[in-house]
């Protein structure tokens, strides 16, 4: 299925004009500890470029839940990756789809086209479902990094994670992009962990993303 065709059909449900490259998928999934993860969540998998990269790193028995709002893309993902639990729905309702604390959340969502309120609601759900030492990764197009929505998202990410960083620009992608990496989630106010994360594993030493 073409991501470009879905963008033209449903621009509000499909944020990317072109599928992400294998190089971006590699950057998105490197250094997250996926090889030792037990439960991973993917937001906005689209055509499954990141999904495949995640699966190649997960150990036997690990679970992957992917939340996709576009029904056509969700249906295609179910056929392509029967081993993945595909949920057709919005990332804003993430806490309804995730019954246990996740080790990692990988996101392909189009943050810079969202309102500030929607960005914050989704990021709040992400911090709620992660374990204490959980990690989060997403990407942004290089040309949008310094736009108001791009800067607003970066600030919201810093408010919700104790450790944040970004990768060099991945030039073999259309458009070129970079990866946001974050670890050690906190609430939006920096207060105590959520109920789910208190039930997660004990924190471990995490290098700067």
C-alpha positions in Angstrom: 0.0 0.0 0.0 1.3 3.5 -0.9 1.6 5.9 1.9 1.4 8.7 -0.6 -1.9 7.4 -1.9 -3.3 7.3 1.7 -2.0 10.8 2.3 -4.0 12.1 -0.7 -7.1 10.1 0.4 -7.0 11.0 4.1 -4.5 13.8 4.8 -5.9 14.2 8.3 -5.3 10.5 9.1 -1.9 10.2 7.4 0.8 12.6 8.3 3.6 11.4 6.0 3.7 12.1 2.3 6.3 9.3 1.7 7.3 6.2 3.6 10.3 6.4 6.0 13.6 5.0 4.7 15.4 2.0 6.1 18.1 4.3 7.4 15.6 6.3 9.4 14.1 3.1 10.7 17.6 2.0 11.9 18.2 5.3 13.6 14.7 5.1 15.3 15.4 1.6 16.8 19.1 1.8 17.7 20.0 2.1 21.3 16.6 1.6 22.8 17.3 -1.7 24.5 14.7 -3.4 22.3 16.8 -6.6 22.4 15.9 -6.9 26.1 12.3 -5.5 26.0 9.3 -7.5 27.0 6.6 -5.1 25.8 6.8 -2.3 23.2 4.2 0.1 21.8 4.4 1.7 18.4 2.3 4.8 17.6 1.4 5.6 14.0 3.1 2.7 12.2 1.8 3.6 8.8 3.0 1.1 6.3 5.1 -0.7 8.9 8.7 0.4 8.1 9.5 1.0 11.8 7.4 -2.1 12.7 9.7 -4.4 10.8 12.8 -2.8 12.3 11.4 -3.2 15.8 10.5 -6.9 15.2 14.0 -7.6 14.0 15.4 -6.5 17.3 12.8 -7.9 19.8 13.6 -11.1 21.6 11.4 -14.2 21.4 8.2 -13.8 23.4 8.2 -10.0 23.5 4.9 -8.2 22.7 4.4 -5.4 20.2 1.2 -3.4 20.1 0.8 -0.9 17.2 -1.8 1.9 17.3 -2.8 3.2 13.8 -5.7 5.6 13.3 -6.0 5.0 9.5 -8.3 2.0 9.0 -6.8 1.0 5.6 -3.3 1.1 7.0 -4.3 -0.8 10.1 -5.9 -3.6 8.0 -2.8 -3.8 5.8 -0.6 -4.1 8.9 -2.7 -7.0 10.3 -2.0 -8.9 7.1 1.7 -8.0 6.9 2.5 -8.5 10.5 0.1 -11.1 12.1 2.4 -11.4 15.1 1.8 -7.8 16.0 -1.3 -6.6 18.0 -2.7 -3.9 15.7 -5.2 -1.5 17.3 -7.2 0.8 15.0 -7.6 4.0 17.0 -6.1 7.3 18.2 -2.9 7.6 20.2 -4.8 10.0 22.5 -6.6 6.9 23.9 -3.3 5.0 24.3 -4.0 4.2 28.0 -7.2 2.3 26.9 -5.2 0.0 24.6 -2.2 -0.8 26.8 -3.0 -3.1 29.7 0.5 -3.1 31.2 3.6 -0.9 31.5 5.7 -0.7 28.3 9.5 -0.7 28.1 9.7 1.4 24.9 7.3 3.6 22.9 8.3 4.2 19.2 6.3 6.9 17.4 5.9 7.8 13.8 3.2 10.4 14.5 3.3 13.8 12.7 3.8 16.0 15.7 4.3 19.3 13.8 0.8 19.2 12.2 -0.9 18.7 15.6 -2.3 21.4 17.9 -0.3 22.0 21.1 -3.2 20.5 23.1 -3.1 17.2 21.1 0.7 17.0 21.3 0.5 17.3 25.1 -2.4 14.8 25.5 -0.5 12.1 23.6 2.8 12.8 25.3 1.0 12.5 28.7 -0.4 9.2 27.7 3.1 8.0 26.6 4.6 8.9 30.0 1.7 7.2 31.8 2.3 3.8 30.0 6.1 3.7 30.3 8.0 1.9 33.0 10.2 4.0 35.3 13.2 3.6 33.1 11.2 3.6 29.9 12.4 5.0 26.6 10.6 7.0 23.9 11.7 7.7 20.3 10.2 9.6 17.5 11.3 11.6 14.5 10.9 15.1 12.9 11.7 16.4 9.5 14.8 18.5 9.5 13.1 21.5 7.7 10.4 21.7 10.4 12.7 21.6 13.4 12.7 25.3 14.0 9.1 26.0 13.2 6.8 27.0 16.2 5.2 23.5 16.3 8.6 21.8 16.1 10.1 23.9 18.9 6.9 23.5 21.0 7.1 19.7 20.7 10.8 19.6 21.7 10.0 21.7 24.7 7.0 19.4 25.7 9.3 16.4 25.4 11.9 18.0 27.7 9.1 18.7 30.2 8.2 15.0 30.3 11.5 13.2 30.3 14.6 13.5 32.5 16.9 12.8 29.5 16.4 14.0 25.9 18.6 14.2 22.8 18.5 14.0 19.1 20.4 12.2 16.4 22.3 13.7 13.5 20.1 14.4 10.4 19.3 11.2 8.4 19.8 12.5 4.9 18.8 9.3 3.0 15.1 10.0 3.8 12.4 12.0 2.1 12.4 14.6 3.5 15.6 14.4 5.6 14.8 13.8 9.2 16.3 13.4 12.7 15.4 11.3 15.7 14.2 12.6 19.0 15.3 10.2 21.9 14.0 10.5 25.4 14.4 8.4 28.6 13.2 8.4 32.2 9.6 9.7 31.9 8.1 12.1 34.5 4.7 13.6 34.5 4.1 17.0 32.8 4.6 18.7 36.2 7.6 16.6 37.1 5.7 14.9 39.9 5.5 11.3 41.0 5.3 8.4 38.5 1.9 7.2 37.2 0.3 4.0 38.7 1.4 1.9 35.7 5.0 3.0 36.0 5.2 2.3 39.7 4.2 -1.3 38.8 7.1 -1.5 36.2 10.6 -2.7 36.7 13.2 -0.9 38.8 15.1 1.8 37.0 18.6 1.1 35.6 21.4 3.3 34.5 20.6 4.8 31.1 23.1 6.6 28.9 22.2 9.9 27.3 20.3 9.3 24.1 
